[in-house]
Amino acid sequence: MRDRDIDLIQGTLNVLILRALTWGPANGYAIAQWARDITSGEIEIEEGALYPALHRMEQRGWIDAEWRLSPNNRRAKYYRLTTDGRRALKERVQSWERLVGALDTILTTTTRPV
Amino acid sequence: MPHEPRWRRYLRFHWTNATADLNDEMHDHMQSAVESLVAGGMSLDDARREARRRFGDVDRVRNEVARIDSTGARTASRTLWLEHLRQDLIYGWRQLSRAPSFAAVAAVAIALGVGLNVTIFSLLNGLLLRPLPGVNDDGLRRVYVNHHSPLDWSGLSWIREHSTLVESMVGERMTAMPVDIDGAPERVVAAFATRGFFQTLRVRMALGRAFDVDDRQRGENVVVLGNAMWRTRFNADSGVVGRTMRIADQRFTIVGVAGEDFRSSVFGWAPSFWVPLASVSAVTGSSVDDFGGSLYAIARLRSGASDAAVTAELATLASRRAAADTTRRGQFTLRLDHVRGVNAEIRTPLALASGFLLTMVVLVLLIACGNVANMQLARGAARRVEMGVRLALGASQTRLVRQLLTESLVLALVGGALGVAAAFGIVAAITRALPVLPEVSLSFSPDWTVFAYAGLLCVASTLLFGLIPALRATSPSLTGFLRETSSGRHRARARNTLVGGQVALCVLLLGVTALLTQSFVRSRAVDPGIVAAGVMDLQLDLGAKRSAADGRATYARAAEALRAVPGVRDVAFAELAPLSGSNMEMRVVPDGMTITDPSAVPKTYFNVVGGSYFSTMGIRVVRGRDFGASDMPSSNAVVVVNETAARRWWPGVDPLGKRLRFGGPDGDVLEVVGVARDAKYNSYGEDATSFVYLPLNQRYQSQMIAQVRVAPGTTVARALIQAVRSADPSLAPPTIKPLSDEIALALLPARIGAGLAGAFGAVALLLAASGIYGVISYMVAGRAREIGIRTALGATRSAIVGLVLRDGLRSVVFGTLIGLGLAIGVAVVLSHTLYGVAASSPALLLGAPGALLSIALLACWLPARRAANVDPTIAMRAE
């Protein structure tokens, strides 16, 4: 895989995780389930790929982690969005919207090139 | 959500078990997946398989996450470490500002120690470590004959011709030349340079070009100006190329000006201009082949050639040369050396002396650190409670020690900065006080080497005075300390040991000071064998063009004119002034000596003298006669020898009438007509050495010093110069100097050494005394209660004083004995090199310990007296 592909995928994963956490803390499995559900299985992401992204974002300070006991007495790591993470997500959304707007203008314009 | 500082978040990474956490997280994911699939109707095995498929490569994920975690932990600990350092620096600064008197005293002590060290190091750096200015020194090496001697031209050209590993080789020789720039004749110190000089050194030219004259090609009289001369004498005229100037009465064309950075190929030299070696016959009259013998040579090695390979090749060339050339004086060795700092012949004695000085200032620094360490120990005792509490709350000892060390580092840096500033001031003052000679260029201004050295000293000092007190203050055995009073036994022992050590070092330093001073004083008292007071030296240069007959006549006219000046008692001529640092040596074969081994031919120093030399200089002729009017070129060639020569070469026999060959087995035959009293020729401390005098009228030299004895109290400088010029108006006005000034230069190193040692000794004494005072005061303060009880029980004041003194002086006496032992050891070593030094000298055995003990007594007595005057009731309540 080329480096740019990896960056793109990582970036997409980051946005996915951040968005998933806007509804509240979740563990890695829950995030994977959510991704699978909302795209009705259209997007199959390798679930394991979430974890490097989760750990990197934790070190960057975009998400925070907390250990809880699951109902089956298992140690489970729950992640939650931080202020920095919220801000990062908002920036992503804004730049995406700008891109979409620009593309829209290009695709619907009636002006001819000279 | 309150903003958590990142570094605190990292703490969680640092202390957890990352591997176990990762395993748990993966396990939780898998189990959750399996559970939910099973709940959806799948079988357990199918569910497991499907969960694994959806997850992906577990091991790869695990490895990648582990890598991310450890990188994060590393960054975290680095960040943590930096954060700790920042905190510690602030904490240290705050602690020090809360104890300003301690900080001030400690900073001053460190400033003294570091300042002295940086001063000496700056001087050494300027002399020994700096590269040649303005020269690309990549692959450049000096070449010496027989360890540190310069080459002669035939040797240099032989190597140039026959070496394959030496890409190019050049030589430089500085000498005074008569020039005429503005119409007035003058003497300027300039240099001859061999072919390819500027090109080999890759000197950047400011104007014009470098010359490229074959060394044997006569007639090309060109000159390259030095940048300084171009600025001062030619007003930095950009049209100077093509102009001419007169050198030794010939026209020389200026072809270029050297770049601003360049001085010379010899470190410390700064000749005013360069002429090709080929012009040496035009300027001095001698040919290239028998030119002096002292070209300072530099070689540029072929790229890739190693020093070892070149040295081997030079050794081969040297032996080939010795075999091929039978007039050579036996074997000689060629040596490669680097191009930093002064020449090898100066470097060795300089390096020895500087090693000595550096050791002394390091001792001073150790004493200063001992002072601060003692103060830190006392402070540490006071902070025991704080440290004990922090240790009990879980702080690691390492962390606390780091914190205390950082505090010590702040102190060391503050003191070090003060010391460095003082050092720069002292070095600048020394530079200004040095005699200014235009042909010498030395710079002692600080460069990054000096700053690095200062930084190193600060760090070393921190460890020296900070580590043990820090360890002491944070040692884990708490419970006793929380209850202990400040009269703890083993802490007192540490402090007393420190004081003892300081005293030992101080006695050592004082002892060395005493020895150096004694050596200097004794040197001054040595009879130099001449009467220097009242003799004025005039440097005459008759130029190369004159015939010997004309030159002799000129000297005779000058002597007559000089004698006619009122106040003049006697006139003499000499090629060299005594004790001036220059000497000439020649091989001799005395009558009756059979030479079997060419390398064992005896050598002697000599001088060419004229006029009434011996009476002018106050040297008695004990046998035979002085030179006189009868000694002309046509008559018998004669020589006067000194007593040591007579004793060595013709023991027990009258030397008058004996002959010797001057210059070697084939040299000129000279007959001994007189024996002169021994004198000092090269240095005050030299051993008896043979010396011969040759008459000027039989060995004409174009450059002589007129040595004129004048009556005391007469100022005749201008009249003397006039007299010389009247003998020949075309001569440049001679430089005039009293002989005693020149001789004083011979004593300069001894004087400087004694002066510096005195300064170090004084500083060491000051530091040691303040250290002792501090420790005794502290000890007295700690025993206030005990003293109060004793006084209340009827002890007299003198008994109290005696008690304190006894305790305090015990370590001082011990240290004095050790220091004395060390000083005696040093004296034994020095007695072989320095004049007038003996291990049994009373100045050493009594002076140094005496000085220290009296100061120590004073330092102890003041607090002791205070202790005795303490009101017992107050003392007992204070604890």
Boltz contact constraints between the chains, C-beta under 6 A:
constraints:
  - contact:
      token1: [A, 28]
      token2: [B, 29]
      max_distance: 6.0
  - contact:
      token1: [A, 29]
      token2: [B, 29]
      max_distance: 6.0
  - contact:
      token1: [A, 29]
      token2: [B, 32]
      max_distance: 6.0
  - contact:
      token1: [A, 46]
      token2: [B, 56]
      max_distance: 6.0
  - contact:
      token1: [A, 47]
      token2: [B, 54]
      max_distance: 6.0
  - contact:
      token1: [A, 47]
      token2: [B, 55]
      max_distance: 6.0
  - contact:
      token1: [A, 48]
      token2: [B, 55]
      max_distance: 6.0
  - contact:
      token1: [A, 48]
      token2: [B, 56]
      max_distance: 6.0
  - contact:
      token1: [A, 48]
      token2: [B, 61]
      max_distance: 6.0
  - contact:
      token1: [A, 51]
      token2: [B, 61]
      max_distance: 6.0
  - contact:
      token1: [A, 51]
      token2: [B, 65]
      max_distance: 6.0
  - contact:
      token1: [A, 52]
      token2: [B, 64]
      max_distance: 6.0
  - contact:
      token1: [A, 52]
      token2: [B, 65]
      max_distance: 6.0
  - contact:
      token1: [A, 52]
      token2: [B, 68]
      max_distance: 6.0
  - contact:
      token1: [A, 55]
      token2: [B, 65]
      max_distance: 6.0
  - contact:
      token1: [A, 55]
      token2: [B, 68]
      max_distance: 6.0
  - contact:
      token1: [A, 56]
      token2: [B, 68]
      max_distance: 6.0
  - contact:
      token1: [A, 59]
      token2: [B, 72]
      max_distance: 6.0
  - contact:
      token1: [A, 74]
      token2: [B, 28]
      max_distance: 6.0
  - contact:
      token1: [A, 75]
      token2: [B, 24]
      max_distance: 6.0
  - contact:
      token1: [A, 76]
      token2: [B, 28]
      max_distance: 6.0
  - contact:
      token1: [A, 77]
      token2: [B, 25]
      max_distance: 6.0
  - contact:
      token1: [A, 83]
      token2: [B, 1]
      max_distance: 6.0
